Amino acid sequence: MVSRRNFFAITIVMGIIFFLFQFSNIAKESWNHYEENSYVMDKKDLPTDRTVYQAGQNGKTAAESVVYIGKDPNSSCAEVVSDWALYAKKESLVYMNFSGLDQAVSTGKTELPELVLIESSDINWNDTKELKEMEHYAESGVTLIFSQMPDLKLIKEKKAIRDLLGIYSVEKDKTEVKGIQLYEGLLLGGNTFYEAETKEEKKNQDFDLEFPWYKLETGTKSYMRGVPKDSKVKSENYPPVIWSKRFKEGNVFVINGDFMEDATGLGLLTGILYETNEYALYPVVNAQNLILANYPGMAEENDAQMKEIYSQSLRGVFRDVVWPSVSAVYEKNHLGLTCMLTPQFDYDDKNKPEKADLEYYLRMINEEKGEAGLSGYCVSETSIKQKLKADKAYIQKAVPGYQFASFYKGNLSNTELANALDEAALESVRTVIEDGEKTSDVIGYQNRNVTKQKSVISGFKHTYCDDFRMKSVESALGYTSILADMSKVAYPESKNDRWEKLSEKFAAYTTSYWKDFEDFDGTTTAESDLRIRKFLALNYEQEKKEDTITLDVSNVGDISWFILRTHDRKIEKVNGGSYKKIEDDAWLIQTEKSHVTIKLKSEDGVYYH
């Protein structure tokens, strides 16, 4: 039997628990101002494309420059160089050949460049004079980077080419490796094996596994190698993919692949700069985004297929199946969440979005401290003007006065996007999201007042090359943007587009591959927008004397972010800011004043590349 005293105590405890439960729900409701978008602000108060800092602007010669040498100034490699230079605050120059660069340097039009990216296919490898010119630049302190390789026959015939590229001999004209190993140091993220062992992993193997096997000279350094099928081969003899050779004052880097043709090249250039210097200190965005594009939807659509697969309507699938799993995955990672709403997919049918659904999702997204944006995607032939007119009418009826700060481009053309941004429904939009896996201009401006953010990777696909690109962008910009296109769920084209399949990939990818980058901040796309504007406007100067690095930041407020990479050096203290460790020899610096000093602990040895 329970005594009166114990019964009374139990009753009081249960009453307290009931009160706390009820109070927490009431508080959550009263504090959840979902009817207002806290990310909306006056764009007039924000930096614009006119505030972007570009080294060498106003006719002034920049002290540090990167040069692209190739016949096509609009090639993918040339764009990578241009984009990287903008982000790294360096001047970007283009020449068709070394003669043009020689003339510019000799006449004082430009200083000796820091890095030179060379389109190997545009070089006359039979020209002995040009080979000597390239070697002269490497001896003079310039870092030469070769994208792709010369013709194999020329490499075998000409010792001068082999000497320049650090090749001792050609072991095999072609070899097929079982995987690729990326060594630690060049990029953030540590040592990585891209080797498929299971049937499922083989679906992710998209590296080129067939290439010539070169034996390198003594003294070269490899950053990526193929893993031979023959397990008896020693690791130092693995066929190289990315390597460098040291000259008297400069270096030659060889990239045997097409890695310089998209955003992967951003991280490689940053890593090369770090490898050829005592340390590297450079600005980053510090933003980690998770974007659910075309989610949620609020209309009953594709009803027959939804009931066949899920035994319920699309609204029910999004609310009762998708949202709980998305919310659970989101809470396990450090990424910021943005949902790009799609009131309707099909504007030609008679099914209209439900008012209650918008209120529900805005409340749920707000509770997760996420952001609600608007999508420009639809499956019907509706013009963007008609779509936005319908969306605005629905939103203003459901939640009067609600506006958006972020917009997803979807399947709009560039012209349609430009017209959409002039519509009243998007008057508060200050950033546009689009797919950008194949480009290097990851961030920038869409127009005078609106920024663009391109996705780095899909939330439903994570191949080995995708991972390599993701690590590269994180290393260069401290930025990632995962885009999960939820229109696949609403209009599946195969069994692989069903949520039970997609959710497995989504959960595995977003919780596994970003653990090395948890020290960067999770942001919504609107929060990321503010950091991008600041990053693009920022300029800085740095100097190292003995064990102290001095950093002076201009064109922004006090808060900005930098990555400091050192070779076996530790930070003792930071004045004017704070720091945290990303990994060994890599630190995230947050400036809190325009003048920052970073004191390094004393070292016993000296770094040599």
Secondary structure, DSSP 8 states (H G I E B T S, - for coil): ---HHHHHHHHHHHHHHHHHHHHHHHHHHHH--TTS-TT---GGGS--GGG---TTGGG---SSEEEEESS-TTSHHHHHHHHHHHHHT-EEEEESSHHHHHHHHHTTSS---SEEEEEGGGS-TT-HHHHHHHHHHHHTT-EEEEES---HHHHHH-HHHHHHHTEEEEEEEEEE-SEEEE-TTSSTT--EEEE--SHHHHTT--S--EEEEEEE-TT-EEEEEEE-S-TTS-GGGS-EEEEEEE-SS-EEEEE-SSGGGSTHHHHHHHHHHHHTSSEEEEEE--EEEEEEEEEEE-S--SHHHHHHHHSS-HHHIIIIIIHHHHHHHHTTS--EEEEEEES-S-SSSS----HHHHHHHHHHHHHTT-EEEEE---SS---HHHHHHHHHHHHHHHSTT---SEEE-TT--HHHHHHHTTSGGGTT--EEEE--TT-S--EEESSSS-EEEE-SEESS---HHHHHHHHHHHHHHSEEEEEEETHHHHS-SSGGGSHHHHHHHHHHHHHHTTGGGTTS-B--HHHHHHHHHHHHH-EEEEEEETTEEEEEEESS-S-EEEEEEESS--EEEEESEEEEEEETTEEEEEESSSEEEEEE---SS----
